Amino acid sequence: EVQLVESGGGLIQPGGSLRLSCAASGFTVSSNYMSWVRQAPGKGLEWVSVIYSGGSTYYADSVKGRFTISRDNSKNTLYLQMNSLRAEDTAVYYCAGLWGTSDYYFDYWGQGTLVTVSS
Amino acid sequence: SYVLTQPPSVSVAPGKTARITCGGNNIGSKSVHWYQQKPGQAPVLVIYYDSDRPSGIPERFSGSNSGNTATLTISRVEAGDEADYYCQVWDSSSDRGVFGGGTKLTVL
């Protein structure tokens, strides 16, 4: 059974940094395409970032230059390093595994971790 | 960037058919995926590649995609179908995911 478990969320001041983790079981992070998707309170889903199995990474314009997606193959864990956080980054952050051939969809989701950016 | 447009809300009586649309420029040339999200829960894939259903998703859920509109159809709607529904495509030209704004389905 595939399980994705996020952690690392919490309350952080504007301008601060936070690293989210997504531990996978029954699923090999390095062999799959992995993404972060976020959802602000009461709002819709917003794609944040993707890391392909080959290591290429891409970001939404709203986080480019501030967030970094990475993975640790030995720990089978996905990360999202978030710097220069803003109030508008407040959201539940989900990690998700992508599937498909070029027209990818999100097949597996974690339960999410809440990030609150506030002074 | 590619934009997907969904109606904010759809209401339907139990046992009737709900149709949730997702509009996008020539969306028929893309593959559209649909997710169901209930309050406090992670999204769940209900339709992929326009009309395929993952295992465990009832046959009452179906999808279609043509021209500038993709549609998620839920037949014989039940109270348990009340949720937010999101359409999604992958923009291969820019390597990014795109979600519609979401539609709240209310079962009357």
Interface residues (C-beta under 8 A of the other chain):
Chain A: S35 V37 G44 L45 E46 W47 V50 S56 Y58 A60 D61 Y94 W99 G100 S102 D103 Y104 Y105 F106 D107 W109 G110 Q111 G112
Chain B: S1 K30 S31 H33 Y35 Q37 A42 P43 V44 L45 Y48 Y49 P54 D84 Y86 Q88 V89 W90 S92 S94 D95 R96 G97 V98 F99 G100 G101 G102
